[in-house]
Amino acid sequence: MRTARPLARQESSDAQRLWIRQYLEVDDSYEDDYQRIDSERIPGSCQWISNDVGFSHWKDSPNTRLFWLQAKPGTGKSVTSSFVITHLRQLGLDCAIYFFVYGDRPRLGVGNFLRSIAWQIAVQNNRVFEVLLQICQRETNLSRADYRTVWRKLFIEGIFCINFPNRLYLVVDALDECLGDTELVPLLLKAVDFQALRVLVTTRNDFGYYEVTSRLKIQAHTIPLESTTADIRLFVESKTSSLPDLDQDRHAARESIIDAVVSKSNGCFLWVRLVVNELRRVHTATEVQRVLQEVPTDMDELYMRILRNMSALQYGRELTQALLAWVACSIRPMHTKELQEAIQLDIDDRIGSIE
């Protein structure tokens, strides 16, 4: 009989967890995203961020701030996020995670994000679990509620009222893919006021894009090109055996190709991955040079996504169209001052600096 009671309590707890999870309509796909992306990371890569003074300050400082990691598309932001998650978990720190994955529309909304994060925190903290259970039992149809209601009920009236004994970390990848990113950013900034919470986001957008007023709450950072270049070299070197060897000195031939790929990459992992895949299929020096000089056709998808995002802009669409037209049609590269003057004449309006 002594073992029956703990077993009954465990069964009750498991049943409650299942009920909350079904009620909030959340799953563990965030963990699948993390595992999938982290499996692509080459051992030894992304070490730069764990050695970064700004990151260490964000992680260890008693002053809470939002770590804003910005970089261009295809430069390894998601892999960096997976490394940060691994790093925090290895230190034994509580960590909630979320990946906004392009094309996975049901999971791109703010409401789904908030419910998932609340669930993850509850799983790691018994007190939060108890409060979340009470809220879910009291409220009706919270999974269908507006994100503002979810934020108020689960966070302002729930999680943020709890005194956490330890720090809690939140890693949000690809913020710009969120369908309501302009609504989510203010919530994340408010969350930073909760002293136990440390938030890290990756995005292609500068925080100025969101018209952030509380800039003191943000610790802005960009992925250094030299760090990306070093990680790209690690990636290409890991594929050495699949690269063509066009010389009697196979090592020297492959090193030459590695150097060429890295120097032409401009920090874009996506380009490198596609080029390496194409290099596997060629066998002559001429074909190798052709692969290195041409843009992989699969880059079209990335460019189309960028163009679709531009066309969806509420403001600046005319400016963007004029900018693209002048850059594409100019008979020579233009200086930024020349480009600014040309665009102002084109759209018959004054614009700010385009540096």
Beta strands, then each sheet from edge to edge (+ up, - down):
strand 1: 66-70
strand 2: 94-99
strand 3: 168-173
strand 4: 197-203
strand 5: 218-222
sheet 1: 2+ 3+ 4+ 1+ 5+
end
